[in-house]
Amino acid sequence: MLALAAFFLLGVVLGRALSVRCAETMGAELRRYLDSYVALHASGGFSAAAAWKTALCFFRVPMLVFILGFASLGAVLIPCVCAAQGFLFSFSLFCFAAGLGQDGFFLLLALFAVRLLIVLPCTLFLGAAAWETACSLAALAFGGGKRVRPAASGGHRWPRFGGVCVCLCFGAALELWLVPQVLTLLLQ
């Protein structure tokens, strides 16, 4: 899990480096975006489509990591996915920070805290078991058919997957309910 966290941190560093290029002139555009988001919530405009999109945002990376654990290619791709997730979180956060300035700190917490605090641990939790299985499969595939080490069955991943799904559903529901309310308070 620590190795996957290191890949995530590598992505964070790369995201920070590239976000420096974002202009601070994005502040007005980001503010308009947030105001329209709050207005949509105030008008009761959230629908089942919004719930599905939020669930997709929560489930896409943990599911990808879980599925990659069933293939030997996952030994290479799982760390890449963790680095990409770190990059995207970091790039988003630092672009928002550059665009909104110091006044946007609490907005950043409102926008990203729930997702980051739930998706990242779930991804790393699933990724550790998936990466172990993928590495075992890769050792078997590239070992000339000889077992370099015992191939992991991955059976321990299914209970983890069930628990992570519950956490991700809770997180998506929390984000749909909490984030609009906090943004409404902060933007008024």
C-alpha positions as CSV (number, residue, x, y, z in Angstrom):
1,M,0.0,0.0,0.0
2,L,2.9,2.3,0.7
3,A,4.3,1.8,-2.8
4,L,0.9,2.8,-4.3
5,A,0.7,5.8,-2.0
6,A,4.2,6.8,-3.3
7,F,2.9,6.6,-6.9
8,F,-0.1,8.8,-5.8
9,L,2.3,11.3,-4.3
10,L,4.3,11.3,-7.5
11,G,1.1,12.2,-9.4
12,V,0.5,15.0,-6.8
13,V,3.9,16.5,-7.5
14,L,3.4,16.3,-11.2
15,G,-0.1,17.9,-10.9
16,R,1.3,20.7,-8.8
17,A,4.1,21.3,-11.3
18,L,1.7,21.6,-14.2
19,S,-1.0,23.6,-12.4
20,V,1.5,26.4,-12.0
21,R,0.8,27.2,-15.6
22,C,-2.9,27.8,-14.9
23,A,-3.6,31.5,-15.0
24,E,-5.0,33.3,-11.9
25,T,-7.5,34.8,-14.3
26,M,-9.6,31.6,-13.9
27,G,-11.1,33.0,-10.7
28,A,-14.1,34.7,-12.3
29,E,-14.9,31.7,-14.4
30,L,-14.6,29.3,-11.4
31,R,-16.8,31.6,-9.3
32,R,-19.5,31.6,-12.1
33,Y,-19.3,27.8,-12.2
34,L,-19.8,27.5,-8.5
35,D,-22.6,30.1,-8.5
36,S,-24.5,28.1,-11.2
37,Y,-23.9,24.9,-9.3
38,V,-25.5,26.4,-6.2
39,A,-28.3,27.9,-8.2
40,L,-29.0,24.5,-9.7
41,H,-29.2,23.0,-6.2
42,A,-31.4,25.8,-4.9
43,S,-33.9,25.3,-7.8
44,G,-34.1,21.6,-7.0
45,G,-32.5,20.7,-10.3
46,F,-30.5,17.7,-9.2
47,S,-31.8,14.5,-10.8
48,A,-31.0,10.9,-11.0
49,A,-28.5,11.7,-13.7
50,A,-26.6,13.8,-11.1
51,A,-26.6,10.9,-8.7
52,W,-25.3,8.5,-11.4
53,K,-22.6,10.9,-12.4
54,T,-21.5,11.4,-8.8
55,A,-21.5,7.6,-8.2
56,L,-19.4,7.2,-11.4
57,C,-16.9,9.8,-10.1
58,F,-16.6,7.8,-6.8
59,F,-16.5,4.3,-8.3
60,R,-14.4,4.7,-11.5
61,V,-10.8,4.5,-10.1
62,P,-11.4,1.9,-7.3
63,M,-13.3,-0.3,-9.8
64,L,-10.5,0.1,-12.4
65,V,-7.9,-0.9,-9.8
66,F,-10.0,-3.8,-8.7
67,I,-10.5,-5.1,-12.3
68,L,-6.8,-4.6,-13.2
69,G,-5.9,-7.0,-10.3
70,F,-7.3,-9.9,-12.4
71,A,-4.6,-9.3,-15.2
72,S,-0.9,-9.5,-15.2
73,L,-0.8,-6.2,-16.9
74,G,-2.2,-4.7,-13.7
75,A,1.3,-5.1,-12.2
76,V,2.2,-2.1,-14.3
77,L,-1.1,-0.3,-14.7
78,I,-2.2,-0.2,-11.1
79,P,0.7,2.1,-10.0
80,C,0.0,4.2,-13.2
81,V,-3.6,4.6,-12.2
82,C,-2.6,5.7,-8.7
83,A,-0.2,8.2,-10.1
84,A,-2.9,9.5,-12.5
85,Q,-5.4,9.9,-9.7
86,G,-2.8,11.8,-7.6
87,F,-2.1,14.0,-10.7
88,L,-5.8,14.8,-11.3
89,F,-6.6,15.6,-7.7
90,S,-3.6,17.8,-7.3
91,F,-4.0,19.6,-10.6
92,S,-7.7,20.3,-9.8
93,L,-6.9,21.5,-6.3
94,F,-4.1,23.8,-7.3
95,C,-5.9,25.2,-10.3
96,F,-8.9,26.1,-8.1
97,A,-6.5,27.5,-5.5
98,A,-4.8,29.7,-8.1
99,G,-8.1,30.8,-9.5
100,L,-9.9,31.6,-6.3
101,G,-7.0,32.8,-4.2
102,Q,-7.0,32.7,-0.4
103,D,-10.7,33.3,-0.2
104,G,-11.2,29.9,-1.9
105,F,-9.6,27.8,0.8
106,F,-12.9,26.8,2.4
107,L,-14.5,26.3,-1.1
108,L,-11.7,23.8,-1.8
109,L,-12.4,21.9,1.3
110,A,-16.1,21.8,0.5
111,L,-15.5,20.7,-3.1
112,F,-12.8,18.1,-2.6
113,A,-12.7,16.9,1.0
114,V,-15.4,14.3,0.9
115,R,-14.3,12.8,-2.4
116,L,-10.6,12.7,-1.4
117,L,-11.2,11.4,2.1
118,I,-13.3,8.5,0.8
119,V,-12.0,7.6,-2.7
120,L,-8.3,7.7,-2.0
121,P,-8.3,5.2,1.0
122,C,-10.7,2.9,-0.9
123,T,-8.5,3.0,-4.0
124,L,-5.4,2.2,-1.9
125,F,-7.1,-0.5,0.1
126,L,-8.4,-2.3,-3.0
127,G,-5.2,-1.5,-4.9
128,A,-2.9,-3.2,-2.4
129,A,-4.6,-6.6,-2.8
130,A,-5.1,-6.1,-6.5
131,W,-1.5,-5.2,-7.1
132,E,-0.3,-8.3,-5.1
133,T,-2.5,-10.5,-7.3
134,A,-1.4,-8.8,-10.5
135,C,2.2,-9.1,-9.6
136,S,1.8,-12.9,-8.9
137,L,0.1,-13.3,-12.2
138,A,2.8,-11.4,-14.0
139,A,5.5,-13.5,-12.3
140,L,3.7,-16.6,-13.5
141,A,3.2,-15.3,-17.0
142,F,6.8,-14.0,-17.5
143,G,8.4,-16.8,-15.5
144,G,8.3,-19.2,-18.5
145,G,5.3,-21.0,-16.9
146,K,7.3,-21.8,-13.8
147,R,6.0,-20.5,-10.6
148,V,8.4,-17.9,-9.3
149,R,6.2,-17.5,-6.3
150,P,2.7,-18.9,-5.6
151,A,0.0,-17.2,-7.6
152,A,-2.5,-15.4,-5.4
153,S,-6.1,-16.4,-6.0
154,G,-7.4,-12.9,-5.1
155,G,-10.2,-14.4,-3.0
156,H,-9.4,-12.0,-0.2
157,R,-10.3,-9.1,-2.5
158,W,-14.0,-9.8,-2.7
159,P,-14.8,-9.0,0.9
160,R,-12.7,-5.8,0.5
161,F,-14.6,-4.9,-2.6
162,G,-17.9,-5.3,-0.9
163,G,-16.8,-3.0,2.0
164,V,-15.4,-0.5,-0.4
165,C,-18.6,-0.4,-2.4
166,V,-20.6,0.4,0.8
167,C,-18.1,3.2,1.7
168,L,-18.2,4.6,-1.9
169,C,-22.0,4.6,-1.9
170,F,-22.1,6.4,1.4
171,G,-19.5,8.9,0.1
172,A,-21.5,9.6,-3.0
173,A,-24.7,10.2,-1.1
174,L,-22.8,12.4,1.4
175,E,-21.3,14.5,-1.4
176,L,-24.7,14.9,-3.1
177,W,-26.3,16.1,0.2
178,L,-23.5,17.9,2.0
179,V,-21.4,19.7,-0.7
180,P,-24.3,21.8,-2.1
181,Q,-25.3,22.9,1.3
182,V,-21.8,23.9,2.4
183,L,-21.2,25.7,-0.9
184,T,-24.5,27.6,-0.5
185,L,-23.4,28.8,2.9
186,L,-19.9,29.7,1.8
187,L,-21.0,31.6,-1.4
188,Q,-23.7,33.7,0.3
